[in-house]
Amino acid sequence: MKTLAQFVQQKRDRLGLSPRGLAMVCNLDLELIEDIESGKELFLPVTIRQSLAKGLRCAPEELKKLEKDFSNNSVSLEIIESLKELILNGAGGLKCPKCGAPLVTRIARMYDLEDNLVLHPKAHCTKCTFQIHS
Protein backbone atom coordinates (compact mmCIF):
# COMPACT_ATOMS: atom_id res chain seq x y z
CA MET A 1 0.00 0.00 0.00
CA LYS A 2 1.24 3.47 -0.89
CA THR A 3 1.94 6.09 1.71
CA LEU A 4 0.53 9.61 1.54
CA ALA A 5 4.06 10.87 0.76
CA GLN A 6 4.52 8.45 -2.14
CA PHE A 7 1.08 9.19 -3.55
CA VAL A 8 1.63 12.97 -3.53
CA GLN A 9 5.11 12.66 -5.07
CA GLN A 10 3.91 10.36 -7.85
CA LYS A 11 0.84 12.46 -8.69
CA ARG A 12 2.97 15.62 -8.68
CA ASP A 13 5.58 14.01 -10.96
CA ARG A 14 2.89 12.82 -13.39
CA LEU A 15 1.62 16.39 -13.62
CA GLY A 16 5.15 17.63 -14.33
CA LEU A 17 5.25 19.86 -11.25
CA SER A 18 8.09 20.57 -8.86
CA PRO A 19 7.28 20.77 -5.13
CA ARG A 20 7.36 24.58 -5.50
CA GLY A 21 5.03 24.37 -8.51
CA LEU A 22 2.57 22.20 -6.60
CA ALA A 23 2.67 24.61 -3.67
CA MET A 24 1.85 27.49 -6.02
CA VAL A 25 -0.98 25.59 -7.75
CA CYS A 26 -2.47 24.61 -4.38
CA ASN A 27 -1.80 27.98 -2.72
CA LEU A 28 0.03 26.15 0.11
CA ASP A 29 3.41 26.76 1.70
CA LEU A 30 6.32 24.95 0.06
CA GLU A 31 7.38 23.79 3.55
CA LEU A 32 4.04 22.00 3.96
CA ILE A 33 4.39 20.23 0.59
CA GLU A 34 7.93 19.19 1.55
CA ASP A 35 6.70 17.92 4.95
CA ILE A 36 3.97 15.87 3.29
CA GLU A 37 6.35 14.39 0.73
CA SER A 38 8.97 13.57 3.36
CA GLY A 39 6.40 11.78 5.52
CA LYS A 40 6.42 14.33 8.37
CA GLU A 41 2.79 15.28 7.80
CA LEU A 42 0.58 12.23 8.06
CA PHE A 43 -2.78 13.87 8.72
CA LEU A 44 -4.22 16.81 6.76
CA PRO A 45 -6.83 19.34 7.84
CA VAL A 46 -9.86 19.35 5.52
CA THR A 47 -8.98 22.65 3.81
CA ILE A 48 -5.41 21.51 3.11
CA ARG A 49 -6.66 18.14 1.81
CA GLN A 50 -9.10 19.90 -0.53
CA SER A 51 -6.48 22.32 -1.87
CA LEU A 52 -3.95 19.55 -2.37
CA ALA A 53 -6.49 17.30 -4.08
CA LYS A 54 -7.46 20.09 -6.46
CA GLY A 55 -3.80 20.72 -7.33
CA LEU A 56 -3.12 17.01 -7.81
CA ARG A 57 -6.36 16.53 -9.80
CA CYS A 58 -7.65 13.80 -7.54
CA ALA A 59 -10.50 13.34 -5.09
CA PRO A 60 -9.90 14.44 -1.48
CA GLU A 61 -10.98 10.92 -0.45
CA GLU A 62 -7.91 9.50 -2.23
CA LEU A 63 -5.70 11.52 0.12
CA LYS A 64 -7.85 10.85 3.19
CA LYS A 65 -7.56 7.07 2.87
CA LEU A 66 -3.74 7.33 2.94
CA GLU A 67 -3.59 9.58 5.99
CA LYS A 68 -2.63 8.31 9.42
CA ASP A 69 -4.57 9.65 12.38
CA PHE A 70 -2.71 8.46 15.44
CA SER A 71 -5.08 8.37 18.33
CA ASN A 72 -3.99 10.35 21.35
CA ASN A 73 -6.79 8.90 23.48
CA SER A 74 -4.40 8.14 26.36
CA VAL A 75 -3.60 11.87 26.65
CA SER A 76 -6.27 14.23 27.93
CA LEU A 77 -7.60 16.99 25.74
CA GLU A 78 -6.53 19.51 28.41
CA ILE A 79 -2.88 18.40 28.12
CA ILE A 80 -3.00 18.57 24.32
CA GLU A 81 -4.56 22.05 24.43
CA SER A 82 -1.92 23.16 26.93
CA LEU A 83 0.85 21.89 24.66
CA LYS A 84 -0.69 23.71 21.69
CA GLU A 85 -0.70 26.96 23.67
CA LEU A 86 2.93 26.45 24.71
CA ILE A 87 3.97 25.82 21.10
CA LEU A 88 2.18 28.96 19.91
CA ASN A 89 3.92 30.94 22.67
CA GLY A 90 7.35 29.71 21.54
CA ALA A 91 8.13 27.35 24.42
CA GLY A 92 11.01 25.01 23.78
CA GLY A 93 12.15 21.76 25.31
CA LEU A 94 8.68 20.25 25.44
CA LYS A 95 8.35 16.58 26.37
CA CYS A 96 5.94 13.95 25.11
CA PRO A 97 3.04 13.41 27.53
CA LYS A 98 2.99 9.70 26.63
CA CYS A 99 6.64 8.68 26.97
CA GLY A 100 8.61 11.73 28.12
CA ALA A 101 10.85 11.89 25.01
CA PRO A 102 11.51 15.26 23.34
CA LEU A 103 8.81 16.71 21.11
CA VAL A 104 9.65 18.18 17.72
CA THR A 105 7.45 21.26 17.39
CA ARG A 106 6.63 23.84 14.75
CA ILE A 107 3.93 26.31 13.83
CA ALA A 108 2.27 25.83 10.44
CA ARG A 109 1.25 29.09 8.81
CA MET A 110 -1.88 28.59 6.71
CA TYR A 111 -4.52 30.81 5.22
CA ASP A 112 -8.27 30.38 5.43
CA LEU A 113 -10.66 30.95 2.54
CA GLU A 114 -10.75 34.71 3.27
CA ASP A 115 -6.91 34.80 3.08
CA ASN A 116 -6.52 35.35 6.84
CA LEU A 117 -3.39 33.91 8.42
CA VAL A 118 -4.13 30.99 10.75
CA LEU A 119 -1.40 29.50 12.96
CA HIS A 120 -1.56 25.77 13.68
CA PRO A 121 0.70 24.25 16.36
CA LYS A 122 2.21 20.92 15.32
CA ALA A 123 4.29 18.40 17.25
CA HIS A 124 5.47 14.84 17.07
CA CYS A 125 7.36 12.66 19.49
CA THR A 126 10.87 11.50 18.66
CA LYS A 127 10.15 8.03 20.08
CA CYS A 128 6.46 7.12 20.14
CA THR A 129 3.43 7.79 17.90
CA PHE A 130 2.17 10.86 19.80
CA GLN A 131 1.53 13.88 17.62
CA ILE A 132 -0.46 17.07 17.50
CA HIS A 133 -1.68 17.68 13.98
CA SER A 134 -4.21 20.50 14.22
C-alpha positions in Angstrom: 0.0 0.0 0.0 1.2 3.5 -0.9 1.9 6.1 1.7 0.5 9.6 1.5 4.1 10.9 0.8 4.5 8.4 -2.1 1.1 9.2 -3.5 1.6 13.0 -3.5 5.1 12.7 -5.1 3.9 10.4 -7.8 0.8 12.5 -8.7 3.0 15.6 -8.7 5.6 14.0 -11.0 2.9 12.8 -13.4 1.6 16.4 -13.6 5.2 17.6 -14.3 5.2 19.9 -11.3 8.1 20.6 -8.9 7.3 20.8 -5.1 7.4 24.6 -5.5 5.0 24.4 -8.5 2.6 22.2 -6.6 2.7 24.6 -3.7 1.8 27.5 -6.0 -1.0 25.6 -7.8 -2.5 24.6 -4.4 -1.8 28.0 -2.7 0.0 26.1 0.1 3.4 26.8 1.7 6.3 25.0 0.1 7.4 23.8 3.5 4.0 22.0 4.0 4.4 20.2 0.6 7.9 19.2 1.5 6.7 17.9 4.9 4.0 15.9 3.3 6.4 14.4 0.7 9.0 13.6 3.4 6.4 11.8 5.5 6.4 14.3 8.4 2.8 15.3 7.8 0.6 12.2 8.1 -2.8 13.9 8.7 -4.2 16.8 6.8 -6.8 19.3 7.8 -9.9 19.3 5.5 -9.0 22.7 3.8 -5.4 21.5 3.1 -6.7 18.1 1.8 -9.1 19.9 -0.5 -6.5 22.3 -1.9 -4.0 19.6 -2.4 -6.5 17.3 -4.1 -7.5 20.1 -6.5 -3.8 20.7 -7.3 -3.1 17.0 -7.8 -6.4 16.5 -9.8 -7.7 13.8 -7.5 -10.5 13.3 -5.1 -9.9 14.4 -1.5 -11.0 10.9 -0.5 -7.9 9.5 -2.2 -5.7 11.5 0.1 -7.9 10.8 3.2 -7.6 7.1 2.9 -3.7 7.3 2.9 -3.6 9.6 6.0 -2.6 8.3 9.4 -4.6 9.6 12.4 -2.7 8.5 15.4 -5.1 8.4 18.3 -4.0 10.3 21.4 -6.8 8.9 23.5 -4.4 8.1 26.4 -3.6 11.9 26.6 -6.3 14.2 27.9 -7.6 17.0 25.7 -6.5 19.5 28.4 -2.9 18.4 28.1 -3.0 18.6 24.3 -4.6 22.1 24.4 -1.9 23.2 26.9 0.9 21.9 24.7 -0.7 23.7 21.7 -0.7 27.0 23.7 2.9 26.4 24.7 4.0 25.8 21.1 2.2 29.0 19.9 3.9 30.9 22.7 7.3 29.7 21.5 8.1 27.4 24.4 11.0 25.0 23.8 12.2 21.8 25.3 8.7 20.3 25.4 8.3 16.6 26.4 5.9 13.9 25.1 3.0 13.4 27.5 3.0 9.7 26.6 6.6 8.7 27.0 8.6 11.7 28.1 10.8 11.9 25.0 11.5 15.3 23.3 8.8 16.7 21.1 9.6 18.2 17.7 7.5 21.3 17.4 6.6 23.8 14.8 3.9 26.3 13.8 2.3 25.8 10.4 1.3 29.1 8.8 -1.9 28.6 6.7 -4.5 30.8 5.2 -8.3 30.4 5.4 -10.7 31.0 2.5 -10.7 34.7 3.3 -6.9 34.8 3.1 -6.5 35.3 6.8 -3.4 33.9 8.4 -4.1 31.0 10.8 -1.4 29.5 13.0 -1.6 25.8 13.7 0.7 24.3 16.4 2.2 20.9 15.3 4.3 18.4 17.3 5.5 14.8 17.1 7.4 12.7 19.5 10.9 11.5 18.7 10.1 8.0 20.1 6.5 7.1 20.1 3.4 7.8 17.9 2.2 10.9 19.8 1.5 13.9 17.6 -0.5 17.1 17.5 -1.7 17.7 14.0 -4.2 20.5 14.2 
